[in-house]
Amino acid sequence: MDTYGQQVYNTALSFVHNNEAAEDLAQDTFIEIYQSIHKFNERSALGTWIYRVTVNKCLDHIRYCKRSKRFAFFTSITGNVDDKYLYDTANYFHPGVANEQKENARLLYAAIDTLGDTQRTAFILCFIEELPQKEVAAIMDLNVKAVESLLQRAKAHLRKKLGNLLEDRRK
């Protein structure tokens, strides 16, 4: 935990945009690592495996939240809404972003959230976590060309999405 704790937390934070959820995901990641260390086959570096576990935990959490939001209407009728992890990512500010850049970061994170899981994962790991594409390929169990393709499609989608968002802001 001492070696990888901050990286796991930062990665989770980049995916879920919520401090409490990122802390929970980091804790869940290390519990999973502790319980599954016997499955680590040393085909990749330990850090790569830890990133893979982190990303999988984050994507599972995001899927859970999307399902929860989808059915929030039905549960709200019965009064059984637990919105602990139903958060508005559009209003999230990453702590590493300078004050003058917070509005741009908000728009960027909102656009990143519209990417598919694989594009989002590749984009976050390469451009936010600043990992080399070779390591991202190992984490995602893909080849480098596939990661490059995911990044190109993600950037094209983000250019289009951010262009639309910026136009809407000007109106």
C-alpha positions as a Markdown table, in Angstrom:
| # | Residue | x | y | z |
|---|---|---|---|---|
| 1 | Met | 0.0 | 0.0 | 0.0 |
| 2 | Asp | 2.9 | 2.4 | 0.7 |
| 3 | Thr | 4.2 | 2.0 | -2.8 |
| 4 | Tyr | 1.0 | 1.9 | -4.8 |
| 5 | Gly | -1.6 | 3.5 | -2.6 |
| 6 | Gln | -1.5 | 7.0 | -4.0 |
| 7 | Gln | -1.4 | 5.7 | -7.6 |
| 8 | Val | -4.4 | 3.5 | -7.0 |
| 9 | Tyr | -6.3 | 6.4 | -5.3 |
| 10 | Asn | -5.5 | 8.8 | -8.1 |
| 11 | Thr | -6.5 | 6.3 | -10.8 |
| 12 | Ala | -9.8 | 5.7 | -9.0 |
| 13 | Leu | -10.4 | 9.4 | -8.6 |
| 14 | Ser | -9.9 | 9.9 | -12.3 |
| 15 | Phe | -12.5 | 7.4 | -13.0 |
| 16 | Val | -15.2 | 8.1 | -10.4 |
| 17 | His | -14.7 | 11.9 | -9.6 |
| 18 | Asn | -15.7 | 11.4 | -6.0 |
| 19 | Asn | -13.2 | 11.4 | -3.1 |
| 20 | Glu | -15.2 | 9.0 | -0.9 |
| 21 | Ala | -15.8 | 6.6 | -3.7 |
| 22 | Ala | -12.1 | 6.7 | -4.7 |
| 23 | Glu | -11.1 | 6.0 | -1.2 |
| 24 | Asp | -13.5 | 3.0 | -1.0 |
| 25 | Leu | -12.3 | 1.7 | -4.4 |
| 26 | Ala | -8.7 | 2.0 | -3.4 |
| 27 | Gln | -9.5 | 0.0 | -0.2 |
| 28 | Asp | -11.4 | -2.6 | -2.2 |
| 29 | Thr | -8.6 | -2.8 | -4.7 |
| 30 | Phe | -6.0 | -3.6 | -2.0 |
| 31 | Ile | -8.4 | -6.1 | -0.4 |
| 32 | Glu | -8.8 | -7.8 | -3.8 |
| 33 | Ile | -5.0 | -7.8 | -4.2 |
| 34 | Tyr | -4.5 | -9.3 | -0.8 |
| 35 | Gln | -7.0 | -12.0 | -1.5 |
| 36 | Ser | -5.8 | -12.7 | -5.1 |
| 37 | Ile | -2.0 | -12.4 | -4.8 |
| 38 | His | -1.7 | -16.1 | -5.4 |
| 39 | Lys | -3.2 | -15.5 | -8.9 |
| 40 | Phe | -0.5 | -13.1 | -9.8 |
| 41 | Asn | 1.5 | -15.0 | -12.4 |
| 42 | Glu | 4.4 | -12.6 | -12.9 |
| 43 | Arg | 3.8 | -12.3 | -16.7 |
| 44 | Ser | 3.7 | -8.6 | -16.1 |
| 45 | Ala | 5.1 | -6.2 | -13.4 |
| 46 | Leu | 3.3 | -6.1 | -10.1 |
| 47 | Gly | 2.4 | -2.4 | -10.7 |
| 48 | Thr | 0.8 | -3.3 | -14.0 |
| 49 | Trp | -1.3 | -6.0 | -12.3 |
| 50 | Ile | -2.3 | -3.6 | -9.6 |
| 51 | Tyr | -3.4 | -1.0 | -12.2 |
| 52 | Arg | -5.5 | -3.7 | -13.9 |
| 53 | Val | -7.2 | -4.6 | -10.7 |
| 54 | Thr | -7.8 | -0.9 | -10.0 |
| 55 | Val | -9.3 | -0.3 | -13.4 |
| 56 | Asn | -11.6 | -3.3 | -13.2 |
| 57 | Lys | -12.8 | -2.2 | -9.8 |
| 58 | Cys | -13.5 | 1.3 | -11.1 |
| 59 | Leu | -15.3 | 0.1 | -14.2 |
| 60 | Asp | -17.4 | -2.3 | -12.2 |
| 61 | His | -18.3 | 0.6 | -9.8 |
| 62 | Ile | -19.2 | 2.9 | -12.7 |
| 63 | Arg | -21.5 | 0.2 | -14.2 |
| 64 | Tyr | -23.1 | -0.2 | -10.8 |
| 65 | Cys | -23.8 | 3.5 | -10.5 |
| 66 | Lys | -25.2 | 3.7 | -14.0 |
| 67 | Arg | -27.6 | 0.8 | -13.2 |
| 68 | Ser | -28.5 | 2.6 | -10.0 |
| 69 | Lys | -29.2 | 5.9 | -11.8 |
| 70 | Arg | -31.2 | 4.1 | -14.4 |
| 71 | Phe | -33.5 | 2.6 | -11.8 |
| 72 | Ala | -33.5 | 5.6 | -9.5 |
| 73 | Phe | -36.9 | 6.7 | -10.7 |
| 74 | Phe | -38.5 | 3.4 | -9.7 |
| 75 | Thr | -36.8 | 3.2 | -6.3 |
| 76 | Ser | -37.6 | 6.9 | -5.5 |
| 77 | Ile | -41.3 | 6.0 | -5.8 |
| 78 | Thr | -40.9 | 3.5 | -2.9 |
| 79 | Gly | -38.7 | 5.9 | -1.0 |
| 80 | Asn | -35.7 | 3.5 | -0.9 |
| 81 | Val | -33.1 | 5.7 | -2.6 |
| 82 | Asp | -29.5 | 5.3 | -1.4 |
| 83 | Asp | -27.7 | 8.0 | -3.3 |
| 84 | Lys | -24.3 | 7.6 | -1.5 |
| 85 | Tyr | -22.5 | 7.0 | -4.8 |
| 86 | Leu | -24.8 | 8.7 | -7.2 |
| 87 | Tyr | -22.9 | 11.9 | -7.8 |
| 88 | Asp | -22.8 | 14.5 | -10.5 |
| 89 | Thr | -19.4 | 14.2 | -12.3 |
| 90 | Ala | -20.1 | 17.4 | -14.1 |
| 91 | Asn | -19.5 | 19.4 | -10.9 |
| 92 | Tyr | -16.4 | 17.4 | -9.8 |
| 93 | Phe | -13.0 | 19.2 | -9.5 |
| 94 | His | -9.8 | 17.1 | -9.4 |
| 95 | Pro | -7.6 | 18.4 | -6.6 |
| 96 | Gly | -4.6 | 18.6 | -9.0 |
| 97 | Val | -6.2 | 21.1 | -11.2 |
| 98 | Ala | -5.3 | 24.8 | -10.8 |
| 99 | Asn | -8.2 | 27.1 | -9.9 |
| 100 | Glu | -8.2 | 29.0 | -13.2 |
| 101 | Gln | -8.5 | 25.7 | -15.1 |
| 102 | Lys | -11.3 | 24.2 | -13.1 |
| 103 | Glu | -14.0 | 25.0 | -15.6 |
| 104 | Asn | -12.0 | 23.5 | -18.4 |
| 105 | Ala | -11.3 | 20.4 | -16.3 |
| 106 | Arg | -15.0 | 20.1 | -15.4 |
| 107 | Leu | -15.9 | 20.1 | -19.2 |
| 108 | Leu | -13.1 | 17.7 | -19.9 |
| 109 | Tyr | -14.1 | 15.2 | -17.2 |
| 110 | Ala | -17.7 | 15.4 | -18.3 |
| 111 | Ala | -16.6 | 14.6 | -21.9 |
| 112 | Ile | -14.4 | 11.8 | -20.7 |
| 113 | Asp | -17.4 | 10.3 | -19.0 |
| 114 | Thr | -19.1 | 9.9 | -22.3 |
| 115 | Leu | -16.4 | 7.6 | -23.7 |
| 116 | Gly | -16.8 | 3.9 | -23.8 |
| 117 | Asp | -15.1 | 1.9 | -21.1 |
| 118 | Thr | -12.0 | 0.9 | -23.2 |
| 119 | Gln | -11.5 | 4.4 | -24.7 |
| 120 | Arg | -12.0 | 6.0 | -21.2 |
| 121 | Thr | -9.5 | 3.5 | -19.7 |
| 122 | Ala | -6.9 | 4.1 | -22.3 |
| 123 | Phe | -7.3 | 7.9 | -22.2 |
| 124 | Ile | -7.2 | 8.1 | -18.4 |
| 125 | Leu | -4.1 | 5.9 | -18.1 |
| 126 | Cys | -2.2 | 7.6 | -20.9 |
| 127 | Phe | -3.1 | 11.2 | -20.5 |
| 128 | Ile | -4.2 | 11.6 | -16.9 |
| 129 | Glu | -2.0 | 9.0 | -15.2 |
| 130 | Glu | 0.7 | 9.6 | -17.8 |
| 131 | Leu | 1.6 | 5.9 | -18.3 |
| 132 | Pro | 3.5 | 4.9 | -21.4 |
| 133 | Gln | 1.3 | 3.2 | -24.1 |
| 134 | Lys | 3.3 | 0.0 | -23.7 |
| 135 | Glu | 2.3 | -0.2 | -20.0 |
| 136 | Val | -1.3 | 0.7 | -20.8 |
| 137 | Ala | -1.4 | -2.1 | -23.3 |
| 138 | Ala | -0.2 | -4.5 | -20.7 |
| 139 | Ile | -2.8 | -3.2 | -18.2 |
| 140 | Met | -5.6 | -3.5 | -20.7 |
| 141 | Asp | -4.3 | -6.8 | -22.1 |
| 142 | Leu | -4.1 | -5.4 | -25.6 |
| 143 | Asn | -1.3 | -4.7 | -28.0 |
| 144 | Val | 0.2 | -1.2 | -28.4 |
| 145 | Lys | -1.5 | -0.6 | -31.8 |
| 146 | Ala | -4.9 | -1.3 | -30.3 |
| 147 | Val | -4.2 | 1.2 | -27.5 |
| 148 | Glu | -3.1 | 3.8 | -30.1 |
| 149 | Ser | -6.4 | 3.2 | -32.0 |
| 150 | Leu | -8.4 | 3.6 | -28.8 |
| 151 | Leu | -6.6 | 6.8 | -28.1 |
| 152 | Gln | -7.2 | 8.2 | -31.5 |
| 153 | Arg | -10.9 | 7.4 | -31.4 |
| 154 | Ala | -11.1 | 8.9 | -27.9 |
| 155 | Lys | -9.4 | 12.1 | -28.9 |
| 156 | Ala | -11.6 | 12.4 | -31.9 |
| 157 | His | -14.7 | 11.9 | -29.8 |
| 158 | Leu | -13.5 | 14.4 | -27.2 |
| 159 | Arg | -12.7 | 17.0 | -29.8 |
| 160 | Lys | -16.2 | 16.7 | -31.2 |
| 161 | Lys | -17.8 | 16.6 | -27.7 |
| 162 | Leu | -15.8 | 19.5 | -26.3 |
| 163 | Gly | -16.4 | 21.5 | -29.5 |
| 164 | Asn | -20.1 | 21.1 | -28.9 |
| 165 | Leu | -19.8 | 22.0 | -25.2 |
| 166 | Leu | -17.8 | 25.1 | -26.0 |
| 167 | Glu | -20.3 | 26.2 | -28.6 |
| 168 | Asp | -23.1 | 25.7 | -26.1 |
| 169 | Arg | -21.3 | 27.8 | -23.5 |
| 170 | Arg | -20.9 | 30.7 | -25.9 |
| 171 | Lys | -24.6 | 30.8 | -26.6 |
